């Protein structure tokens, strides 16, 4: 007599759909929780020792700090450098947010496109 090789998976037919759905719901709850925590997190980036930015986990820019006296507001060159430093500081913060997103959501998303 042959045995059903899928019986180890549970259920009469060897596959327990209820267990699979329960596991999927649990994973969805964990993913939602991790996503909410990431959205609430704040990440700081810096550039040139003169500019610091803060972003939310969503990537939204929430704050910019410029060191007092670091730039001459009447110098076009200084203002161009300031703009470049703000962009660099944002990229630094965004990279930190992306690393955290991959660490917290990546394992649960399992590489599914559009998640994480």
FENRANOR-V264290 format. One line per field, one symbol per residue. ss: DSSP state (H for helix, E for strand, - for the rest). psi: psi as a letter, one per 40 degrees, with the letter a starting at -180 (. if undefined). A space follows every 50 residues. Layout:
# FENRANOR-V264290
ss: ???
psi: ???
This chain:
# FENRANOR-V264290
ss: ------HHH-------HHHHHHHHHHHHHHHHHHHHHHHH-EEEEEE--- EEEEEE----EEEEEE---------HHHHHHHHHHHHHHHHHHHHHHHHH HHHHHHHHH-------
psi: iiiheedeeiideehgdddddddddddddddddddddddeiihhiiheee hhihiideehheihhhhhediheehddddddddddddddddddddddddd dddddddddfehheh.
